[in-house]
Amino acid sequence: MESAGILYANVAPVIVSGLTQLEQFTAQSAGYVFSLNMAGTALGGLVAIFFVSRLPWRPAAAVLLAGLIGMDLASAQAIDPFWLYVLRFVHGLLGGLLIGVSLGVIARVVNP
């Protein structure tokens, strides 16, 4: 599970160079998109710590996964840097929450 972050970080140059192909994005603004996504993921994981023991994990995971799909679909349509910042931050937040819920479930089993 820890290697997922490394793999995602290795994709950062692809994301940044892909966004810079659009005239609305500079290398700096494209980097912000990636950074805000990662910041949202970290915050989502932190927030999950406080709620994971009280959440019914199946419905929570389903709602979070649906939210991730919605954010992906919305992100694919966004061409304004500001809105892509917002969408990718929310996507990261939902993803971090989902990871937190998933790891919380794994931690509760007898032999994780």
C-alpha positions as CSV (number, residue, x, y, z in Angstrom):
1,M,0.0,0.0,0.0
2,E,2.9,2.4,0.7
3,S,4.2,2.0,-2.8
4,A,1.1,3.6,-4.2
5,G,2.3,7.0,-3.2
6,I,5.6,6.5,-4.8
7,L,4.0,5.3,-8.0
8,Y,1.7,8.3,-8.0
9,A,4.6,10.7,-7.5
10,N,6.3,9.1,-10.5
11,V,3.3,10.1,-12.6
12,A,3.6,13.8,-11.6
13,P,5.8,14.7,-14.6
14,V,3.2,13.2,-16.9
15,I,0.4,15.1,-15.4
16,V,2.2,18.4,-15.3
17,S,3.5,18.0,-18.9
18,G,0.0,17.0,-20.1
19,L,-1.6,20.0,-18.5
20,T,1.0,22.4,-19.9
21,Q,-0.1,21.4,-23.4
22,L,-3.2,23.5,-22.7
23,E,-2.7,27.2,-23.1
24,Q,-4.5,27.9,-19.8
25,F,-1.8,26.1,-17.8
26,T,1.8,27.1,-17.1
27,A,4.2,24.6,-15.5
28,Q,3.6,26.3,-12.2
29,S,-0.2,26.1,-12.4
30,A,-0.1,22.5,-13.6
31,G,2.2,21.7,-10.6
32,Y,-0.3,23.2,-8.3
33,V,-3.0,20.9,-9.6
34,F,-0.9,17.9,-8.6
35,S,0.2,19.4,-5.3
36,L,-3.4,20.2,-4.3
37,N,-4.5,16.7,-5.1
38,M,-1.7,15.3,-2.8
39,A,-2.5,17.8,-0.1
40,G,-6.2,16.8,-0.2
41,T,-5.1,13.1,0.1
42,A,-3.0,13.9,3.2
43,L,-5.8,15.8,4.8
44,G,-8.4,13.2,4.0
45,G,-6.2,10.5,5.5
46,L,-5.8,12.6,8.7
47,V,-9.5,13.3,9.0
48,A,-10.3,9.6,8.5
49,I,-8.4,8.8,11.7
50,F,-11.1,10.5,13.8
51,F,-14.1,8.9,12.1
52,V,-13.1,5.5,10.9
53,S,-14.1,3.6,14.0
54,R,-17.6,5.1,14.0
55,L,-18.4,4.9,10.3
56,P,-20.2,1.9,8.7
57,W,-17.4,1.2,6.3
58,R,-19.3,-0.3,3.3
59,P,-21.7,2.6,2.8
60,A,-18.9,5.1,3.5
61,A,-16.6,3.4,0.9
62,A,-19.4,3.3,-1.7
63,V,-20.2,7.0,-1.3
64,L,-16.5,8.0,-1.3
65,L,-15.9,5.9,-4.4
66,A,-18.9,7.4,-6.2
67,G,-17.5,10.8,-5.2
68,L,-14.1,10.0,-6.7
69,I,-15.8,9.0,-9.9
70,G,-17.8,12.2,-10.0
71,M,-14.6,14.3,-9.3
72,D,-12.8,12.4,-12.1
73,L,-15.6,13.1,-14.6
74,A,-15.8,16.8,-13.5
75,S,-12.0,17.1,-13.7
76,A,-12.0,15.8,-17.3
77,Q,-14.3,18.7,-18.3
78,A,-12.5,21.5,-16.3
79,I,-10.2,23.7,-18.3
80,D,-9.9,26.7,-15.9
81,P,-7.0,26.3,-13.5
82,F,-8.9,27.5,-10.5
83,W,-11.7,25.0,-10.9
84,L,-9.3,22.2,-11.6
85,Y,-7.5,23.2,-8.3
86,V,-10.7,22.9,-6.4
87,L,-11.8,19.6,-8.1
88,R,-8.5,17.9,-7.6
89,F,-8.2,19.0,-4.0
90,V,-11.7,17.5,-3.3
91,H,-10.7,14.4,-5.3
92,G,-7.6,14.0,-3.1
93,L,-9.7,14.6,0.1
94,L,-12.2,11.9,-0.9
95,G,-9.4,9.6,-1.9
96,G,-7.6,10.1,1.4
97,L,-10.8,9.4,3.3
98,L,-11.3,6.2,1.3
99,I,-7.8,5.1,2.0
100,G,-8.2,5.8,5.7
101,V,-11.5,3.9,5.8
102,S,-9.9,1.0,3.9
103,L,-6.9,0.9,6.2
104,G,-9.2,1.1,9.2
105,V,-11.0,-2.0,8.1
106,I,-7.8,-3.8,7.5
107,A,-6.6,-2.8,11.0
108,R,-9.7,-4.3,12.6
109,V,-9.3,-7.8,11.2
110,V,-7.7,-10.5,13.4
111,N,-4.7,-11.0,11.2
112,P,-4.0,-7.9,9.0
